[in-house]
């Protein structure tokens, strides 16, 4: 699981290196996960998508079943997550790095530091989404841990990827305020070490 998020993190950094922005989460009618494919050595799959059609068009819907393994959750119960769905999502909404889904964040806007700011997290299997769908987790500052984690993993630990490409395992008993601070990119909070 951690290795998959590391690969996604490196792909995010490579995208940023070329565009000077982190990948926007709603670049078109397809998810950021689709648009990251060229940076995950999945260019042939990316080229099969019709980028001017929605994720669930007759053509693009057929590609949902071709989800790359990097987006699959090996710790999830296959009966709990339908084929073509992923638990890897970013937080969206006010106070998150992706407050504006049409624009990716920049290094300059991450004043808390990329090593202190969550890019994406493992969500509860019940909240898995089709990997091609431009849908992610709306952030609730009053309930920052709502929907996060995998109860099947020992101790309920879950994995998050930070904007610097690093990965952390998070204990589900983390103080909600600390987790909230890890999601917000410019709150000025101090984050405890791993």
C-alpha angles and dihedrals in degrees: 000000000000092000091054092053090047090055091049090048093052089048090052091051092048090051090050091048090057099039103027089233134080111251113283111238095221105038095147138327091315131070127262086250089068094046091050092059096095088057091051095056090259100116094132090057092045091053090057092064121093098227093195092059129074121260091256098047115128090259101042095042089067089061095058089085090057094069110158115245090242089073095047121100108228092191095055125101105252088219090056097052121050119226113276094026127116136198092206108105140150124232114252135194139050116349096019128106086250098051087131104046093194093059126051118224121260129221088249091059094052096078093161087062130257091258089060099044127082116231097181140350142201108258128204112282090241088064097050115137134202103274093230095049116100092234128121139159118296106224118236108198090196092054104025095166095049110130095001125128144023118270090198094065115092109271090004090271115166135194130239130187118218126214091252089063095255124127132220134190109224127205111229089227091066113136106265091227091056092050090048089052089053091054097047114079100202109029096110092229122150112240119209116238123261 
